[in-house]
Amino acid sequence: MLTEVNPENVRTVGNGTFAYSFDFTGMQSFPNLHDQSAAWNSAQAAAGGDITAAFSAPATIDTATMSNWGWHEMPNPDGFALEDAMTDYQTARGTVSYPDRYAFTPEGKVAEGYEAGAWLHANPHRLDLGRIGLVLRDAVGADPIEDPEQVTSAMQTLDLWSGVANSTITFAGQSVTVETVAATDSDTVAFRITSPLLADGRLAIGFSFPYGSDGFLQTGDWAADSRHTSILRTSEAGRAAITRELDNTRYVVDARFDSGDIREVSPHRFELTTSADAIELTVQFAPDSSGIGRPSLFEEVEASSLSGWREFWELGAAIALSAPDDDRAFELERRVVLSQYLTRVNSSGALPPQETGLVTNSWHGKFHLEMHFWHAAHFAGWGRPELLERSFPWYLSILDVARQTARRQGYPGARWPKQVGPDGRESPSEIGSLLIWQQPHILYMLELAWGAASATHRAQLLDQFTELVEETATFMGAFVEERDGSFHLGPPVMPAQEFYDSRTTEDPTFELAYWWWGLEIAQRWRERWGAARREDWTDVQSRLAMPCVRDGHYQAIATPPYLRRDDHPSLLAALGVMPPTPLIDPGIMSATLQDIMDDWDWGSAFGWDYPVMAMTAGRLGDAELAIDLLTREAVKNRFTAVGHNPQLGSLLPIYLPSNGALLAAISLLATAGKDATPLFPEDWSVNAEGFIPWPN
């Protein structure tokens, strides 16, 4: 329940492939209140251009309508291709080109010679499919109000069990109530709006549509009216279709309503009015008219939502936490429940999700494959592997692209990219193109799905993903460099802690352990489909370089500066996220965890870092430390009233990897005790059921 108007409190209804996010009215009525780009620019200006200071400013979140199919690409008159953004690197296997040419000047302009990288980085971008909001007027015919302070009261509830939001506001002394719900099985959002203001003409429902934006966080360009079209057609009473066209992107918005008429009021802006005191509206979005289903009533959409959410809550795992003298239990349970809702809405679709999900854009709406694990791996541990598996076929769809990347770099197999859109073409980046810790992710996620699957379904997984496992591990086995009797992860390589020199960095601790574990998963899958273990992979596993240890502590990398004490303490993931491997000594890892706890720049750590550390503590049997880390007070470990985890002010006001990582840590702790019992503080009362143990 919310009773305040706050630009960081955006609610969302959706189904993993489509989502509608809304403000305190239950609709997208006050876009200026949630203008994320304006808030970011204002915070920067107030800080005298200091980006670091702007990072700590209050968060503002856009209200948008997004889907997994809604993408847009701007014209490319220069024909930019990935080859235009390459730089040559000298490696142990000769000269290799990586797409790293993406840079801007201090003034924010594209650096000379980096134009191709800038275009490729920003295109394609996820599109805001359109706003649907209340249009409130002081008098009939007056301009719509834009100031939310003219609303004198507001209350909103979201029923997590049904996925239905109820919002009530007071304007001009009159009440307006809105029920908001999204279908489970289609890209449909529905509203039931009740108010005497409808009949007297001071309240309408507005539809508005933007052009696409190539900005980092913008969901649309609302000032480019001449660059797109929105054509209204009303073929029958109570129905209207708006056909949208933006360059090569086309889609249809189909509206059904039980009373009233819709008309165009300006380019790309339409209003629905009625003489009744109440109106029911359902709006379906689709790439073309063939995707529009039969007319849906509000009750049908509501029933679809209730059925889908009831199945979600009843079939998955559950946990109840209580402690009479420890407020952390209630707060942790609150975060856990809200994170389940948010990840189901945003992170359970057929594509890996972007870090801000289907709520708002970050990195142009593209998704980061190194974050896919944190978004979605928890679904298996919580007994909902089918939600994780929805995105697996996408890896098959870009397998040829990943093979081409490996071949260009002189390797067999498939190398998975970092930041991509649906087509799998990586985005130029001096960091992203050199990351490697996303490579074993698909293997680990498949293994987690296997652990949660029935015998029948395991056979299906083997049949469908054998080639994917083999190609992924083949690259991993070839990527290592043999030297002095050992196999090394050598340059150019960028570890998960992204602030080392990729040209000199060797043998990052986390990645070494992950390399061993990824190859072990591939070996097990070979045995499951009746093949022998590959001897070349066994050789790599047995001779992988041991992680660097100095003064009794693991280091992040094996080359100077060995360990920076900021950003991600990702070396801890080598035991915690990873099960025990021959490369990691638990005693040394315990000392390393304590060393990091004693001395780290916690202001620079990200939201998913705290669950990573909690998983390490859990593997080491320290329940108290695990819970302390999950609930630690830190600038990037705050969860808002609606469950979001803001990171960098309005630049990254939502960070779903944190929600997913929290759920992953809880699922690990739920079975980490003796005989797979929960591992929580002794004075806590814990009731858990349905969790799938992580590999051990």
C-alpha positions, 0 to 999 in steps of 0.5 A: 500500500502506498499513500504518498506521491513519490517519483521512485515508486512505480508499480508494474503489472505484466507477465514476463514478456509484456509490462505496463508501469504506472504512477500513483493514479494506476495509469501513466497520468503524470509523465513529468513526475517520472521524467527520468532523463530530466531528473538525471540532468537536473541532479547533474546540474545541481552537482555542478556536473559532478556525475558521482554526486548525481549518483546519490540523488533521489531516484526517478523512474519512467512509466512506460509500456514495454515488451520483448518484441518492441524494438526500434532501429534508427536509420543507418545511412553510413552502413555501420557494421561491427567490423567498423568498431574493431581494435587489434589486440596482440595475443598469444594466438596472434593479432585478434580484433575485438569490438571495443571502439565506443567512447565519448568526449568529456562534453558527451559527444561521440569521440572521433573515429568511434561513430560506428561503435556509438551507433551499434551500441545504441541500436537496436533499442527497446521501445516504449510502446505508448502511454495510457493515462488519465487526462484531468482538467479543471474545466471542460475544454481546459488544458490537461493539468500536469502538476500532481500536487493538484491531486489532493489525496492518493492511495494505491494497493497492489494485490500480489496474489492476483496482480491487480492494482487499485488506485484512488485519487481525489481531484477537484473534490471528486473521487477517481478510482482505477483498477489496473491489471495485465493478462498472463497469456497476452500483451494486454492491459486492462482498466476499470475507471470510475468517477463522476468526472468522466460524465461531466467531461473533466476526465478522459483517457489519453493515449500518446506515442513517442519515437524511439530514443538512442539515449542511454536511459530514455524510453522514447523521444517525445519531440520527434513527431515528424519521424513516425506515424500513428494512424487511428481506425475505428471500424466498430463501436467500442473498438479502435486500432492505432497503427504505429510505424517508426522506420522499419518498426511497425506494431498495432495498439488495439483498444476495446471499451464499453462506452465512449468515443476516441479521437485524435487531439494532436499528432500521436495523441488521442483521447477516449471520452464517455458520458458514463460515470465508469468505463472499462478499457482493455488495450492489446499490443502486437507486432501486427494485426494478426497478433490481436486476439478476440475482444477481451472484457476487463473481467477476462483479463482480471481472471487471467491475471488471478489464475497466473499469479495463483499458480505462481505463488502456489507451485513455487517454494515459500519461506517464512521468517520471524525473529522476536528481537530482530527486525532484519527478519521482517525486512528480509521477508518483505524484500523476498516477497516483492522480489519474487513479484518483480522478477516474475514480471520482468525477468521470466520471458523468452529473452534475457532481461535488461537490468531495468527489466520491462519498466524503463531503459538502461543501456538502450534497453539491451540485456547483459548476458553476464547478468542473466544468471542474477536475473533468473537463476533463482527460478530453479532454486525456488522450484520454478525452473520453467520460468528460467527455461523460457529464455534458453531457446534464445541462446540456440537462436544466436548460436551461429552468431556466437560461433562466428565470434569464436572463429573470428578470434581463432577458437572453435565452439561458441563465445557468448557476447556481453551486451546484446539485443534480440539478434545477438549482435554484441555492442561495442565496448572496451569492457564488454567485448573482453568479459568472459564470466558470462561464458559458463552461465548458460551451462550453470543455468542448465545444470540448475534447471536439470536439478529441478526437473523431472526424469521426463523433462531431463530427457527433453533438456538433454535432447534440446540443449546437447549442442549448446553445451558442447559448443559452449564448453568447446570454446572454454577448453580452447580459450585457456593458454598453456604455459609452464605446465599449467592452463591460464586465463590470459590477456586480453581478458576483463574480470567481473570486477571491471577495473583492471587492464585487460591487456595485462590481466591474468587468471582472475580468481572467480573466473578460474573457479567458474572455468573448472565448474563450467567444464565439469558441468559439460562433462556431466552432461556428456555422461548423461547423454551416453558419451565419454568425458572429453580428455582435453577438457579433463586435462584443462581442469586438472592443470588450471592455474591455481588462484593467486594467494598473498598474505593468506588471502585470495587476490582478484587477479594474478597480476599487479595490482592483484586486488582493488578494494572497490566495485564488485568483490567478485573473487568471493563468488569462487566459493559461494556462487560456485560449489566447492572445486579443487581450485578453492581452499575453504580456509583461505576463502574464509580469511578472504571474506573476513579481509574484505569485510574489514576493508572495502569501499562499500559505497562502490559495491553494487546490489548483487554483491551483497547476495554474492557475499552472503552465498560465500558465508552460507557455503562456509556455514556462517548464517549470521554473517550471511543475513548481516550481508543481505540486510547490510545498510549501504547506499546500493543495498536499499530496497524501496517501498515497492521492492526496487533496488536503486543504484545510481540515482536516476541513471539506474533507479531499478536494478533487477540483478539485485532482486534475483541475486537476493532470491538466489542467496535465499534459495541457497541458504534455505537448503545449506544447513545440515541434511539440507535444512535452512541455514539462518541465525539460531534464534530465527523461526524459519519455515521453508518448503519447496526449495531445490538444493544448489549443487554441492 
